[in-house]
């Protein structure tokens, strides 16, 4: 089995690192996850030119092992889906909603039974939501390098800096959870964090159209809502960002155009910029 194997020593613990890039490697990962009732999870992806995110890596931590699953070389859906959806296995995240959005769209998986260390830290400290780096520094005094946050995660081979960045993002999750769990139990707040974490994961498991509509609907008129949904469905079918069709700031402008306006086509065309889509818009809304 050709698995890149390293030893990484953090927090005075040695952890083996496994690079998962083929079906045999996935079987190796499957075997380890089948023996675990808890694991940490993070993702790296690109989401700049498409409606759906492009998943690059899934990073997984268990007690003595770290896994980097290369999703450009192997599809982990069949293996990971059964663990993500297993209610008996606890999944530890930082900012659960963002990762569950990516996992639900890319691996067709609705993640169940989660614990969000970001939410836990907010409740314990009675403060604001903190970045992963700040939480790691608080617990361990370690300053993480964050220079690869916006790097090209679709590039192969991954650089050494990218690999270390990806590993850091899961390396501390389980230890932080253990510390937080003790404090939450003392304060009788563990159930609160579990419920809030579930709420975040449930939101992440929803369709992108529903998520985006919820953010906007209070600001939209009934006509704008219809136009917003039309744009979302069109963007989804073409797998392009909605802003490629027209930007949010133009929703109101489009909703105010009347069919009796003699310059109706010119006005719509000036916003949408595509003859075919302009004609579609006029057909549906004017």
Number of C-alpha atoms within 10 A of each C-alpha: 8 11 14 13 12 13 13 18 11 12 11 7 11 14 18 16 20 21 20 26 20 18 15 13 19 20 13 14 23 17 12 12 19 11 9 13 14 19 21 25 25 27 21 25 20 16 14 11 14 16 20 19 18 20 22 21 22 22 23 27 26 21 16 11 17 27 23 24 24 21 22 16 14 14 18 22 15 13 17 20 17 15 23 24 15 16 14 12 18 19 26 25 29 23 21 27 20 17 21 29 25 23 25 20 19 18 19 13 21 20 27 21 19 28 27 23 27 20 22 26 21 14 17 14 9 9 9 11 17 15 13 20 15 15 21 20 12 11 13 13 10 14 12 15 12 14 10 15 12 10 12 14 20 16 10 11 9 12 12 9 13 19 15 15 18 23 20 21 24 26 29 19 26 21 16 18 19 11 11 18 18 12 15 19 11 10 10 10 15 18 11 14 23 17 14 16 26 20 15 21 27 18 18 23 24 15 13 18 15 12 14 13 16 11 9 13 13 9 11 16 13 11 14 20 19 15 19 23 15 16 22 24 13 17 20 17 10 12 15 18 20 21 16 14 17 16 13 12 9 13 19 16 13 20 19 10 17 12 12 8 10 9 12 17 17 13 16 20 18 11 16 20 15 13 12 10 15 19 14 12 19 15 9 10 15 14
